[in-house]
Amino acid sequence: MSFKSTLFAAAAALSFALPAFAGDIMVQDPYVRTSTMMSKSGAAFMTLMNHGSEDDRLVSASSDVAQRVELHTHKEDANGVMQMLEVKEGFPVPAGGMHALARGGDHVMFMGLNRQLAQGDIVTLTLTFEKAGDMTVEVPVDLDRKPMNGMKMNMQHQQGGMKKDN
């Protein structure tokens, strides 16, 4: 590889590690995972930071990598089984605060993947915020990241409507 090619590759890799901004919203440390190379679904995780003086809300996400992209969370049912549920109202990002999209919690769900996602691939993801508007983020696929504290969860994925908290 020539010096010019090496320099370009290094600059491209560094640009994916830098935070993305839309208005006062900053996205840090985004990554995408699938459970296996043959999975038909995957998820994106990241930290959303609001450097503004007004609350904002992540209201939707889109990507050409999947047939459907939804905002999801995990909730324990009455039997102690964790379920993934769509969150139609989105995720709040408080003024001067943050909202973590993390494994075992809130996340962006890719359903009906249009292609296999391999380690190091880049997924173009557009996040839509209530006030900050659209933000397009180039998100690396990282299949090597481990869940927090090595947790293992018994999960069911609900394809139907969303259950509301009481």
C-alpha positions in Angstrom: 0.0 0.0 0.0 1.4 3.4 -0.9 2.0 6.1 1.6 -0.9 8.1 0.2 -3.3 5.2 0.5 -2.1 4.4 4.0 -2.6 8.1 5.0 -6.1 8.1 3.5 -7.0 4.9 5.3 -5.7 6.2 8.6 -7.7 9.5 8.2 -10.8 7.6 7.3 -10.5 5.3 10.3 -9.9 8.3 12.6 -13.0 10.1 11.3 -15.2 7.2 12.3 -13.9 7.5 15.9 -14.7 11.2 16.2 -18.0 12.3 17.6 -20.8 13.5 15.3 -22.9 16.6 16.0 -26.4 17.9 15.1 -27.3 21.2 16.7 -26.4 20.7 20.4 -26.6 16.9 20.2 -23.4 14.9 20.0 -23.1 11.1 19.3 -20.2 9.3 20.9 -18.8 5.8 20.5 -21.4 4.4 18.1 -21.2 0.8 17.0 -23.4 -1.9 15.4 -23.6 -5.5 16.4 -25.3 -8.6 15.1 -25.5 -11.9 17.1 -24.1 -13.9 14.1 -22.9 -13.2 10.6 -26.1 -14.7 9.3 -28.5 -12.7 11.5 -31.5 -10.9 10.0 -31.4 -8.3 12.7 -28.8 -6.1 14.5 -28.6 -3.2 16.8 -26.7 0.1 17.2 -25.4 1.4 20.5 -24.0 4.8 21.4 -24.1 7.7 23.8 -26.2 10.7 23.0 -25.1 13.9 24.7 -27.1 17.2 24.7 -24.8 20.2 25.2 -27.7 22.6 24.8 -30.0 24.3 27.3 -33.2 22.6 26.0 -34.3 19.0 26.3 -34.4 17.1 23.0 -35.6 13.7 22.0 -34.4 11.0 19.6 -37.7 10.3 17.7 -36.6 8.0 14.9 -33.8 6.4 13.0 -33.3 5.1 9.4 -30.7 3.2 7.4 -30.6 1.5 4.1 -29.0 -1.6 5.7 -32.4 -2.9 6.9 -36.0 -3.1 5.9 -37.1 -1.5 9.2 -35.3 0.6 11.7 -36.9 1.1 15.1 -36.1 2.5 18.6 -36.2 -0.3 21.1 -35.8 -1.0 24.8 -35.7 -4.0 27.1 -38.4 -4.6 29.7 -38.8 -7.5 32.1 -42.2 -9.2 32.0 -44.1 -10.7 35.0 -42.2 -14.0 34.5 -38.8 -12.4 34.7 -38.2 -12.8 30.9 -36.6 -9.8 29.2 -38.4 -8.6 26.1 -37.4 -6.1 23.4 -40.1 -3.6 22.7 -40.5 -0.7 20.3 -40.4 2.8 21.9 -42.6 4.9 19.6 -42.2 8.0 21.7 -38.4 7.9 21.3 -35.7 8.5 23.9 -35.3 11.8 25.8 -31.9 13.5 25.8 -32.0 16.1 28.6 -30.4 19.5 28.4 -26.9 19.3 29.7 -27.2 15.5 30.0 -26.9 12.3 28.1 -28.9 9.2 27.1 -27.0 5.9 26.7 -28.1 3.4 24.0 -26.5 0.3 25.5 -26.8 -3.5 25.3 -29.5 -4.6 27.7 -31.3 -1.3 27.4 -32.3 1.3 24.8 -31.0 0.8 21.3 -31.6 1.3 17.6 -32.9 -2.0 16.1 -32.3 -3.0 12.5 -34.9 -5.6 11.4 -34.7 -7.4 8.1 -31.1 -6.8 7.3 -30.5 -6.3 3.5 -26.9 -7.7 3.7 -24.6 -9.5 6.1 -22.7 -7.2 8.5 -19.1 -8.1 8.9 -16.5 -6.8 11.4 -15.3 -3.4 10.3 -18.2 -2.7 7.9 -19.7 0.8 8.1 -23.4 1.4 8.5 -24.8 4.8 7.5 -27.4 5.6 10.2 -29.6 8.7 10.2 -30.9 9.8 13.7 -33.8 12.2 13.8 -34.1 14.5 16.8 -37.2 16.5 17.7 -35.3 19.8 17.9 -31.8 19.1 16.5 -33.2 17.5 13.3 -31.4 14.9 11.3 -27.9 13.6 12.0 -26.1 11.1 9.7 -23.6 8.9 11.5 -21.2 6.4 9.9 -21.2 3.6 12.4 -18.7 0.8 12.5 -19.7 -2.8 12.9 -18.0 -4.2 16.0 -18.8 -7.9 16.5 -16.1 -8.3 19.2 -17.6 -6.0 21.9 -18.8 -7.9 24.9 -22.0 -7.1 26.9 -21.6 -5.1 30.1 -20.2 -7.4 32.9 -20.5 -10.4 30.5 -24.3 -10.5 31.2 -26.4 -13.2 29.6 -30.1 -12.5 29.2 -33.1 -14.6 28.4 -34.8 -12.5 25.7 -37.9 -12.5 23.6 -38.4 -10.1 20.7 -41.9 -8.7 20.4 -42.9 -8.1 16.7 -46.2 -6.6 17.7 -47.2 -3.4 19.3 -45.6 -1.6 22.2 -46.5 -2.1 25.8 -46.8 1.0 27.8 -45.4 1.5 31.3 -47.9 2.3 34.0 
